[in-house]
Amino acid sequence: MTIRTLCCSLMLMPLSALGMDSPVQFTATPERCIALHKGQLCYQDVEFNWQTPESGRYCLMQVGDRQQLLCWTGRSRQNYLFSFEGDKTTRFSLIREGEPVPLAQVKVEVTWVYKAPRQSRSGWRLF
């Protein structure tokens, strides 16, 4: 067997066959929350879906303020409906309890229809 054939067969081999854990699946739907004007709060129901590779104790966290949204024990596919309320893009992560590095992260991006509040062009005021 040549080195080239060996390299190609290793690249095509599933990760579980190599003894490595499969990656964590983690999504947020929708990924974008749209407010009318810049600086306004955006309100959106966001559904998180995930599948962890092995049994354990996990938590869904809001990264900015380190807020735990949900913790569970197990491996099964799960989902969580979250009432998002924010004026800036926010990251969420899945962590394994006791480990400092997140397993996966997603972000909910806040965007605006209008960048700045509407102002009068003339500069004149009635009062």
N, C-alpha and C positions, 0 to 999 in steps of 0.2 A: 504494500500500500504506500503510495507516495504521500509526501507531506501535503501537497495540494489537495488530494482526495480526503485526507484526514481533516484538514481545516474546513473544507466544504461540508463534510458530514457533521462536524461539531457545530457549525453555524446553523444547520438545518434541524438539529436535535432540539426538542422542547426543553425549556428550562427545568422542568420537574425531573426529567431524565438525568440531568446533570447534578441533581441534588440541591438545586437552588429553589427558593420560594417563587411562586408566580407573583407578578406585581399586583398591588392593590388597585382595584377599580374604584374610582371615586369621581362622581359628576355632580354638577349643579345645573338645574334647569328652571328658568332661563338663566343664562350667564350675564345678562345685562338688565339693568333697571334704569328706566328713562324718566327723568323729572322734566317739568316744563322749563324752569329757569335755573341757571347755575346757582348753587348754594341752597336750593330748596331740598327738603327731604324727599326721598324716593320711597315709595311703598310697593312691595312686590312679594307675593308668595313664591318662595324658592323651594324646589324639591331636590333634596340631596339623595343620591343613590350610591351604594357602595357594596363591595364584597371584599372581605379580608381573607388573606391566604391561609390562616390557621386559627385555631381556637385561642382565645385569650380575652383580656379585659381591654376594651377600646373606648375612646371618647371622641366625639365630634366637638371641635373647638372653634370659636371665633378668634382669630389670631390677634387682632389689634388690642383687645382688652383682656385676652386670655380667659374668656368666658366659656365655660363648659355648657354646651347646648344639650348634650345627650351622652350617656355612657351605657355600655352593655357588655355582656359576656357572651362569646360565641363566635361562630364563623359564618353563619348564614347571610345571604344577601338581605340587605335592609334598606329602608328609605325613611326619610324624615321631612315633613313639611314645615318650613320655617317662615314666619312672617318677617321679612327683611324690612328694615327701616333705617335709612342712612343717607348721608349727603356726600359720601366719598366711596371709592372702590374699597371693598373689604375682602380679606382672605379668610378662608376656612380650611381647617386641617383635620385629618384623622391621625390620632396618636395612639400608641400602645401605652397603657398606664405604666409609669416608671421609666419610660424611655424619653430622652430629651428631643430626639430627632423625629419629626412627623413622618408618617408612612406615605402620605399623599396630601396635596393641597389643590384647592380650586379657588377662584376668585369670582366675586359678583361685581361687575364693573358698573359704576354709576356714570351715566352720561346725561346731557341736557339737550333739549330742543333749541333753546336760546341761550347763548353764552352769557349775556348780561341783561339786567332788567331794562325794559324799554324806557327811554328818556325822550323828552321833548327836544326837537331839533332847534327850535327858535330861541330858546332861552328865556322867553317872555312868560310871565306868570300873571294870572288874573288877580290873585290876592297876595 
